[in-house]
Amino acid sequence: MFKTCKLERLFPLSRLVFTLMLALLSFQLPAAQMSELYQVSVPVSSQDSKEKDPAVRRALSEVLVKVTGQRSTLSNAGVAQSLRKASEWVRSFSYERRDTESGQQLFLQVRFDEAAVNRLLRDNNLGIWDSNRPDTIVWLAIEKEGSRQILREAEGSVLVADLKRVMAARSLPLTIPLMDFEDSNTISEVDVWGLFSGKLSQASARYGSEAILAGRLSEVRGRYHGRIALLFRNQRFDATVTDLSAEGLAQAIADLTGNTLSRHYAVLSGGSGVNPMLEVEGIVSTRGYAGLINYLKSLTAVRDVMVVKVSGDKIQLALSIDGTLSQLSDAIALGRKLKVVSKDDVNQTLKYRWLGK
């Protein structure tokens, strides 16, 4: 472990190289595998059966929002009706007591049946968002008492804590910038306050995040006012912030992020009728063959996989998918088990190299 006193003796160039090495080691994952989409814990005051039913309804509501990415899911008539009998979708449950900031709290932990929940969503024409999800980096310039600062990972503020908690509850991968030497030399408070897309994209490149959430906000006695914007795939989506607490701001950021990204990634049943061909090279063992088939079947967009031809280390597969060919390609890219070799959109053929085991 390096000691602070030794770091201070490093030449400026060596310090820069050290910082860049840490950056390269830390920021190579543009997506995350969000586990436990179908499990959630909700606080309860007791194990009384009268409290369990409403707690299970709250738990199912949270799961449905996580899986679809959108809180508007709860306004769907079919979903609202199903929530009244939420216990029918429960696979298992347990109680546990945890330490919290306010003392010990009892939680009801509920796991729902994945297939049943997905069927509920498909029956109501709602999209299902895979557990592989792109990362969002959050750049917030906050003006308080006449000075502006960019929110940073090491700040340890209430807003940082609320952002992490709310985004995690929605299964939305989040990065808050370090604002270290490299960041400070790439972007300033003025750049973030102006919501300048070019500067935001340049500063975000080292983090590998696919989506960029930026905001210019004024804080007065813990209440926030201003504007936030999500930059994604060369598009910009804006929202106004008016008199929100730190938790309310975190919810607004989660809503803008979840609504935007889920519209792109969430898969609707029977959305296209496309049946693409997949050609994969690098399959050199039965383990690799089984790994590829199981991986493809695990993708939400894939309904069925049929082997057409095996030749040497190459395998040709016919896929039956929900959603679009673009959504399938994006899901495969996020999984990082297949590397693109070429794409033939006309013949609906995708060629990859297997990177798994």
C-alpha positions in Angstrom: 0.0 0.0 0.0 1.3 3.5 -0.9 1.6 6.0 2.0 0.5 9.6 1.5 4.0 10.9 2.3 5.5 8.8 -0.5 2.9 9.9 -3.0 3.6 13.5 -2.3 7.3 13.0 -3.3 6.3 11.6 -6.7 7.2 13.8 -9.7 4.1 15.4 -11.3 4.3 13.2 -14.4 4.6 10.1 -12.2 1.5 11.2 -10.2 -0.4 11.7 -13.5 0.6 8.2 -14.7 -0.4 6.7 -11.4 -3.8 8.4 -11.6 -4.4 7.3 -15.2 -3.5 3.7 -14.3 -6.1 3.7 -11.5 -8.6 5.1 -14.0 -7.9 2.4 -16.5 -8.3 -0.3 -13.8 -11.5 1.1 -12.4 -13.5 2.1 -15.4 -13.8 -0.6 -18.0 -17.3 -1.8 -17.3 -20.0 0.1 -19.1 -22.7 -2.2 -17.9 -23.7 -4.2 -14.8 -25.5 -7.4 -14.1 -28.2 -6.4 -11.7 -29.1 -9.4 -9.6 -32.2 -10.0 -7.7 -34.6 -8.2 -9.9 -37.4 -10.3 -8.6 -36.6 -10.0 -4.9 -37.1 -7.0 -2.6 -37.1 -6.2 1.1 -39.7 -3.9 2.7 -39.7 -2.6 6.2 -42.5 -3.8 8.5 -43.3 -3.2 12.2 -44.2 -6.9 13.0 -44.7 -10.3 11.6 -48.5 -10.0 12.1 -50.4 -11.5 9.2 -52.5 -8.4 8.8 -49.4 -6.4 8.0 -48.0 -9.0 5.6 -50.5 -8.6 2.8 -50.0 -4.9 2.3 -46.2 -5.4 2.6 -46.3 -8.0 -0.1 -48.2 -5.6 -2.4 -45.6 -2.9 -1.8 -42.9 -5.5 -2.6 -44.5 -6.6 -5.8 -45.0 -2.9 -6.8 -41.2 -2.3 -6.4 -40.4 -5.5 -8.4 -42.6 -4.5 -11.2 -41.0 -1.1 -11.4 -37.6 -2.6 -11.4 -38.3 -5.1 -14.1 -40.0 -2.6 -16.4 -37.9 0.4 -15.5 -41.0 2.6 -15.2 -43.1 3.7 -12.3 -46.0 4.3 -14.8 -46.3 0.5 -14.8 -48.3 0.7 -11.6 -51.0 2.7 -13.4 -51.7 -0.1 -15.8 -55.2 -1.4 -15.2 -54.2 -5.1 -15.3 -51.2 -4.6 -13.0 -53.4 -2.6 -10.5 -55.8 -5.5 -10.4 -53.1 -8.0 -10.0 -51.6 -6.1 -7.1 -54.7 -6.9 -5.0 -53.7 -10.5 -5.1 -49.9 -10.0 -4.9 -49.4 -13.1 -2.7 -50.2 -15.3 -5.7 -46.9 -14.3 -7.3 -44.8 -15.0 -4.2 -42.2 -17.8 -4.5 -40.7 -17.5 -0.9 -40.5 -15.0 1.9 -38.7 -14.5 5.2 -38.2 -11.9 8.0 -34.9 -10.5 9.1 -33.9 -7.7 11.5 -31.2 -5.3 10.3 -29.3 -2.3 11.8 -30.3 1.0 10.2 -29.4 4.6 11.0 -32.5 4.9 13.2 -31.9 1.6 15.0 -32.9 -2.0 14.4 -35.6 -2.5 11.7 -37.6 -5.6 10.8 -37.8 -6.3 7.1 -40.0 -8.7 5.1 -37.9 -10.2 2.3 -40.0 -11.4 -0.6 -38.9 -13.4 -3.7 -41.4 -13.5 -6.6 -41.8 -16.1 -9.3 -39.9 -14.7 -12.3 -41.9 -16.6 -14.9 -45.2 -15.6 -13.4 -44.2 -11.9 -13.1 -43.0 -11.8 -16.7 -46.2 -13.5 -17.8 -48.2 -10.8 -16.0 -46.2 -8.0 -17.8 -46.5 -9.7 -21.2 -50.2 -10.2 -20.7 -50.6 -6.5 -20.1 -48.3 -5.5 -23.1 -45.5 -4.2 -20.9 -41.9 -4.5 -21.7 -39.4 -6.6 -19.7 -35.9 -5.1 -19.1 -33.0 -7.6 -18.9 -30.8 -7.7 -15.8 -27.8 -6.5 -17.9 -28.1 -2.8 -17.7 -26.0 0.1 -18.9 -24.3 2.4 -16.5 -25.4 6.1 -16.0 -22.8 8.7 -14.8 -24.3 11.6 -12.9 -22.8 15.1 -13.3 -24.5 17.6 -11.0 -23.4 21.2 -10.6 -25.0 22.5 -7.4 -25.1 26.2 -6.4 -25.3 26.9 -2.7 -24.7 30.1 -0.9 -23.2 31.7 -4.0 -20.7 29.0 -4.9 -21.0 26.1 -7.3 -19.5 22.6 -7.0 -19.8 19.4 -8.9 -21.2 16.5 -6.9 -18.4 13.9 -6.3 -18.2 10.3 -5.1 -16.2 11.1 -2.0 -18.5 13.9 -0.8 -20.6 11.6 1.5 -23.6 14.0 1.4 -27.2 13.1 1.9 -27.8 13.6 -1.8 -25.0 11.1 -2.7 -26.5 8.5 -0.2 -30.0 9.0 -1.5 -28.9 8.7 -5.1 -27.1 5.5 -4.5 -30.0 4.0 -2.5 -32.8 5.0 -4.9 -30.9 4.0 -8.0 -30.0 0.6 -6.4 -33.6 0.1 -5.5 -34.6 0.6 -9.1 -31.7 -1.7 -10.3 -30.1 1.2 -12.3 -26.3 1.1 -12.3 -24.9 4.4 -11.2 -21.5 6.2 -11.3 -20.7 9.4 -9.5 -17.5 11.1 -10.8 -14.4 11.2 -8.6 -13.6 14.8 -9.6 -9.9 13.9 -9.3 -7.0 15.3 -11.2 -8.1 14.0 -14.6 -11.8 15.1 -14.1 -10.8 18.5 -12.9 -8.7 19.0 -16.0 -11.4 17.9 -18.3 -14.6 19.5 -17.0 -15.5 22.5 -14.8 -18.5 23.7 -12.9 -19.3 26.1 -15.8 -19.4 23.1 -18.2 -21.8 21.1 -16.1 -23.9 24.2 -15.3 -24.2 25.0 -19.0 -25.1 21.3 -19.7 -22.6 21.4 -22.6 -23.0 18.0 -24.3 -19.5 18.0 -25.8 -17.7 18.6 -22.5 -19.9 16.1 -20.6 -19.2 13.4 -23.2 -15.5 14.1 -23.1 -15.3 13.9 -19.3 -17.5 10.7 -19.2 -15.4 8.8 -21.7 -13.0 7.4 -19.0 -15.9 6.0 -17.1 -17.4 4.0 -20.0 -21.0 5.0 -19.1 -23.5 4.7 -21.9 -25.9 7.3 -20.4 -25.0 10.7 -19.0 -27.3 12.5 -16.5 -26.4 16.1 -16.0 -28.0 18.9 -14.0 -27.7 22.5 -12.9 -29.3 22.9 -9.5 -29.7 25.5 -6.8 -29.9 24.2 -3.2 -31.6 26.3 -0.5 -32.1 24.8 2.9 -32.0 21.3 1.5 -34.5 21.9 -1.3 -33.4 21.7 -4.9 -34.5 23.7 -8.0 -33.2 23.6 -11.5 -33.0 21.3 -14.5 -31.7 17.8 -15.3 -31.0 16.3 -18.7 -30.2 12.7 -19.8 -27.9 12.3 -22.8 -28.3 8.9 -24.5 -27.6 7.7 -28.0 -27.2 11.3 -29.4 -30.5 12.4 -27.9 -31.3 14.6 -25.0 -34.2 14.3 -22.5 -34.9 17.1 -20.1 -36.9 17.5 -16.9 -37.5 20.4 -14.5 -36.7 20.2 -10.8 -38.9 22.3 -8.5 -38.6 22.4 -4.7 -37.5 18.7 -4.3 -35.7 17.2 -1.3 -32.5 15.2 -1.8 -34.7 12.0 -1.9 -37.1 13.6 -4.3 -34.3 14.7 -6.6 -32.9 11.2 -6.5 -36.4 9.8 -7.5 -36.6 12.4 -10.4 -33.2 11.3 -11.6 -34.2 7.6 -11.4 -37.4 8.2 -13.2 -35.8 10.1 -16.1 -33.1 7.5 -16.4 -35.4 4.5 -16.0 -38.0 5.8 -18.3 -35.5 6.7 -21.1 -33.3 3.6 -21.0 -36.2 1.1 -20.6 -37.9 2.5 -23.7 -34.8 1.5 -25.6 -33.9 -1.8 -23.8 -37.2 -3.3 -22.5 -38.5 -6.0 -24.7 -42.2 -6.4 -25.7 -43.5 -9.9 -26.4 -43.9 -10.5 -30.1 -42.6 -7.0 -30.9 -41.1 -7.7 -34.3 -41.5 -11.2 -35.7 -37.8 -11.1 -36.7 -36.0 -14.5 -36.7 -32.3 -13.7 -37.1 -29.4 -16.1 -37.8 -26.5 -16.0 -35.4 -23.0 -17.3 -36.5 -20.6 -17.8 -33.6 -16.9 -18.7 -33.9 -14.6 -19.8 -31.1 -16.6 -22.7 -29.9 -13.9 -25.2 -29.1 -15.5 -27.5 -26.5 -18.8 -28.9 -25.3 -18.5 -26.6 -22.4 -18.3 -23.6 -24.7 -21.2 -24.9 -26.7 -23.4 -25.3 -23.6 -22.3 -22.0 -22.3 -23.3 -20.2 -25.5 -26.7 -21.9 -25.7 -27.5 -21.2 -22.0 -26.3 -17.6 -22.4 -28.6 -16.9 -25.4 -31.6 -18.5 -23.7 -31.0 -16.3 -20.6 -31.5 -13.2 -22.7 -35.0 -11.7 -22.3 -35.2 -10.9 -26.0 -34.6 -14.6 -27.0 -37.6 -17.0 -27.0 -36.0 -20.0 -28.7 -32.6 -21.1 -30.0 -32.2 -23.8 -32.7 -28.8 -25.2 -33.9 -28.7 -25.1 -37.7 -25.1 -26.1 -38.5 -21.8 -26.9 -36.7 -18.5 -26.7 -38.6 -15.2 -26.7 -36.8 -15.2 -24.0 -34.2 -18.2 -22.3 -35.8 -21.9 -22.8 -35.0 -24.9 -21.4 -36.8 -28.1 -20.7 -34.8 -31.6 -19.7 -35.7 -33.1 -17.5 -33.1 -36.7 -16.7 -32.4 -36.9 -13.3 -30.6 -39.2 -10.8 -29.0 -38.5 -7.1 -29.6 -36.3 -5.9 -32.4 -33.0 -7.0 -33.9 -31.4 -3.8 -32.5 -32.6 -4.7 -28.9 -31.1 -8.2 -29.3 -27.7 -6.7 -30.5 -27.7 -4.3 -27.5 -28.5 -7.1 -25.1 -25.6 -9.1 -26.4 -23.3 -6.1 -26.3 -24.1 -5.5 -22.6 -23.5 -9.1 -21.8 -19.9 -8.9 -23.1 -19.7 -12.7 -23.8 -19.8 -12.2 -27.6 -17.6 -10.0 -29.7 -19.0 -8.6 -32.9 -17.3 -9.9 -36.1 -19.8 -8.5 -38.6 -23.5 -7.7 -39.1 -25.7 -8.3 -42.2 -28.9 -6.4 -41.5 -30.3 -7.2 -44.9 -30.2 -11.0 -44.3 -30.7 -10.5 -40.6 -27.4 -12.4 -39.8 -25.2 -11.5 -36.9 -21.6 -12.9 -36.6 -19.8 -13.0 -33.3 -16.8 -14.6 -31.6 -17.5 -16.4 -28.3 -15.6 -14.9 -25.3 -17.2 -17.0 -22.6 -16.0 -20.4 -21.3 
